[in-house]
Amino acid sequence: MYTINMRRSILMFAISFLSISNVGAQEMWGAANSNYAGQYGVGLNPASIVGVPYRWEIHFLSMDASVMNNYLYLKSQSKFLSKSFKGESFESEKITDLYSKNPEKFAYGSMNLNYPSFIWAGKKWSAGFHLSTRLEVSATNIPYHLAKHLKEGFEYEQQQNTRYEVKDARAALLNWHEIGLTFAGVLFDNQKYYIAGGITVNNLYGLNAMYLDIEHADYIVPTDTLLTVYDFAAEYGHALPDNGTKGGDDPLAKRGYGYSFTTGFQIYKNRNENFYDPCLKTKGEKPYDYRLGISMIDVGYLKYTKGTRTYSFDHLSTDWLGIDTTNFEGVEQADSILSQNFYGKFRESRDEHELTVFLPTALSVQMDVPFNGNFYVNLSVIQRVPLGKYSIRRANQIAITPRFESRRIEIALPVSYYELFRPRVGLSFRYNIFTIGTDMISPLMGITDSYGADLYFGISWRNFKSCGENSRKSKRKVNKKNHFTDFN
């Protein structure tokens, strides 16, 4: 257990939802749309593993982690990375905030750690499995004055004696293990169009969760010691380590379960099968005129039943005197203090002993256009589709990614927008089995203000199709114009 004062509690909340530096978005725009994407592309569109240039893939390990928000940012020329490597101190003044009424503040993050996985890729049918641990965080519709209180505390004099409102502010966190099976195949094939479809079905092992929904809050801070709330309508719930004997204090304890799926289609115009066969491919051939992908991502939920509490506040008011010296000792005591101040009784706000939170469901469209067999440009769009009131909100995104790709080497330069807020430029590189990249290179370079951070890497071994038997001798005997061996 530990004791912290109210201001530190608020700052911790701000750090958790507005500047999480160890978690991030999982799209990996520099790698996900490649013809060699493999496991990196399954989460975006399961149909991507059909008819690919490799026979199978063993995915050893990968991780992608980042954060994006529109409130806290790292000033340019801060040299955060170089100072960290040198062990030098970093000036907190280099982190500041965008104190503006519009737009309302948001933060998104998700960490995805993929363990050993496998893909078998046939000419007509493909299958795979994966095992991963994921963490997803979102906070939306956070007004600027609330964000400022979270950062500065109630001592910020410029916001004292001013009445403020909060409407439909939401935050949520989900953490779970995931095991999934992917099946994909060719649905239609003629000389002009080639259509593939796929689905990934996941079983979810719930670890930690939290949600907060502020329908309406009307408040004023007369002094740093007093918070006056005229109206407070909100709900929140959690399944976290410090939740008593049922939940335990183990962050990896199972507290819930759930199911999800991702499904998608890919439509190729004038798909060139020669490109995918080493016995027939010639230099400079295009694989297709274009490839259009459509997918629904992370359709599902997690239901938590162990160590779980939900709370509600139905249009209540209070004068919270001494809020600056209020101490919390863990999650349950914080629940009791909130209930005491709004209801006058400990635990009076408690509702249920289970909660359900939906995954960051989204609709995605991907368009891939080749210039030849090595140079491509990709346009991808993600639009969130929340399935319920208590959901992780996925960030709306647009990404344009030019890339050079071959079996051994791939270089991509994604340019993406989160919620149409400031463009992000990234860089991705693959050499043989190693992939490393970022969708936001500015924190590493330090040349612009940085509203987030992003990094991904992975190790995957692909077994490529060969011409004839797996020997040089048999390859020399193949007549490339009239014969090739089908491994499927």
CORMOPE-V823450 format. One record per backbone hydrogen bond with DSSP energy under -1.0 kcal/mol. CO is the residue of the C=O (numbers start at 1). NH is the residue of the N-H. E is the energy in kcal/mol with one decimal. If there is no record, write none. Layout:
# CORMOPE-V823450
co	nh	e
CO	NH	E
CO	NH	E
This chain:
# CORMOPE-V823450
co	nh	e
4	328	-1.9
5	9	-1.9
6	10	-2.3
7	11	-2.4
8	12	-2.3
9	13	-2.0
10	14	-2.4
11	15	-2.6
12	16	-2.4
13	17	-2.2
14	18	-3.0
15	19	-1.1
28	31	-2.4
28	32	-2.6
31	34	-1.1
34	37	-1.3
37	40	-1.8
38	41	-1.5
41	45	-2.5
45	48	-1.9
46	49	-1.2
47	50	-1.5
53	465	-1.4
55	121	-3.1
56	463	-2.8
57	119	-2.2
58	461	-3.0
59	117	-2.5
61	459	-2.5
62	114	-2.3
63	457	-2.2
64	112	-1.9
65	455	-2.2
67	453	-1.5
68	108	-2.4
71	98	-2.0
73	96	-2.4
74	450	-2.6
79	83	-2.1
80	84	-1.9
81	85	-2.1
82	86	-1.7
83	88	-2.3
91	94	-1.8
92	95	-1.8
94	75	-2.8
96	73	-2.6
97	99	-1.1
98	100	-1.5
105	142	-2.3
106	70	-1.4
107	139	-2.4
108	68	-1.9
109	137	-3.4
111	135	-2.2
112	64	-1.7
113	133	-2.2
114	62	-1.8
117	59	-2.5
118	129	-2.2
119	57	-2.7
120	127	-2.4
122	51	-1.6
124	186	-2.2
125	122	-1.5
126	184	-2.3
127	120	-3.3
128	182	-3.0
129	118	-1.9
130	180	-2.4
131	115	-3.1
132	178	-3.0
133	113	-2.8
134	176	-2.3
135	111	-2.5
136	174	-2.6
137	109	-2.5
138	172	-2.4
139	107	-2.2
140	170	-2.2
142	105	-3.0
143	147	-2.3
144	148	-2.1
145	149	-2.0
146	150	-2.2
147	151	-1.6
148	152	-3.4
149	153	-2.0
153	156	-1.0
156	159	-1.5
157	160	-1.5
164	219	-2.3
166	217	-2.0
169	214	-3.0
170	140	-2.7
171	212	-2.7
172	138	-2.2
173	210	-2.1
174	136	-3.0
175	207	-2.7
175	208	-1.1
176	134	-3.1
177	205	-2.6
178	132	-2.8
179	203	-2.7
180	130	-2.1
181	201	-2.5
182	128	-2.0
183	199	-2.5
184	126	-2.9
185	197	-2.5
188	195	-3.0
192	270	-3.9
193	190	-2.5
194	268	-3.1
195	187	-2.9
195	188	-1.7
196	266	-2.5
197	185	-2.5
198	264	-2.2
199	183	-2.4
200	262	-2.0
201	181	-2.2
202	260	-1.7
203	179	-2.0
204	258	-1.5
205	177	-2.3
206	255	-2.6
206	256	-1.3
208	175	-2.0
209	239	-2.7
210	173	-2.9
211	237	-1.9
212	171	-2.2
213	235	-2.2
214	169	-1.6
215	168	-1.1
216	233	-2.9
217	166	-2.5
218	230	-2.8
218	231	-1.3
219	164	-2.9
220	228	-2.6
221	161	-2.0
223	226	-1.3
225	322	-3.1
225	323	-1.2
227	320	-3.2
228	220	-2.3
229	318	-2.0
231	218	-2.4
232	316	-2.2
233	215	-1.4
233	216	-1.9
234	313	-2.8
235	213	-3.1
236	311	-3.6
237	211	-2.3
238	309	-2.0
239	209	-1.7
241	243	-2.0
244	248	-2.4
250	253	-1.8
255	305	-2.3
255	306	-1.8
256	206	-1.6
257	303	-3.5
258	204	-2.8
259	301	-1.8
260	202	-3.1
261	299	-2.7
262	200	-3.0
263	296	-2.7
264	198	-2.4
265	294	-2.4
266	196	-2.5
267	292	-3.0
268	194	-2.0
269	289	-2.8
272	275	-1.3
274	277	-1.2
277	280	-1.3
277	281	-1.9
282	285	-1.7
287	272	-3.2
290	269	-2.1
291	368	-2.7
292	267	-3.4
293	366	-2.7
294	265	-2.8
295	364	-2.9
296	263	-1.9
297	362	-1.6
299	261	-1.7
300	359	-2.1
302	357	-2.4
303	257	-2.3
304	355	-2.0
309	238	-2.4
310	351	-3.1
311	236	-2.3
313	234	-1.9
313	315	-1.1
316	232	-1.0
318	229	-3.0
319	321	-1.2
320	227	-1.7
322	325	-1.4
328	4	-1.3
330	334	-1.6
331	335	-2.1
332	336	-2.1
333	337	-2.5
334	338	-2.2
335	339	-2.2
336	340	-2.6
337	341	-2.1
338	342	-1.7
339	343	-3.1
345	348	-1.2
347	350	-1.2
349	312	-2.0
352	310	-1.5
355	304	-3.3
357	302	-2.3
358	392	-2.0
359	361	-2.4
361	385	-2.6
362	297	-3.0
363	383	-2.9
364	295	-2.5
365	381	-2.6
366	293	-3.6
367	379	-2.8
368	291	-2.3
369	377	-2.0
374	405	-2.5
375	371	-3.3
375	372	-1.2
376	403	-2.4
377	369	-2.6
378	401	-2.9
379	367	-3.1
380	399	-2.7
381	365	-2.0
382	397	-2.0
383	363	-2.9
390	358	-2.5
396	419	-2.9
397	382	-2.6
398	417	-2.6
399	380	-2.6
400	415	-2.5
401	378	-1.7
402	413	-2.3
403	376	-2.5
404	411	-2.6
408	432	-2.8
409	406	-1.8
410	430	-2.7
411	404	-2.9
412	428	-2.3
414	426	-2.9
415	400	-2.8
416	424	-2.9
417	398	-1.5
418	421	-2.8
424	416	-2.6
425	441	-3.1
427	438	-2.1
428	412	-2.1
429	436	-2.5
430	410	-2.0
431	434	-2.2
433	460	-2.4
434	431	-2.6
435	458	-2.4
436	429	-2.9
437	456	-2.7
438	427	-2.2
441	445	-1.9
442	446	-3.5
446	77	-3.5
450	74	-2.9
451	69	-1.9
453	67	-2.6
455	65	-3.1
456	437	-2.7
457	63	-2.4
458	435	-2.3
459	60	-2.1
459	61	-1.2
461	58	-2.7
463	55	-3.7
463	56	-1.1
469	471	-2.6
471	475	-1.5
472	476	-1.6
475	478	-1.0
479	483	-2.3
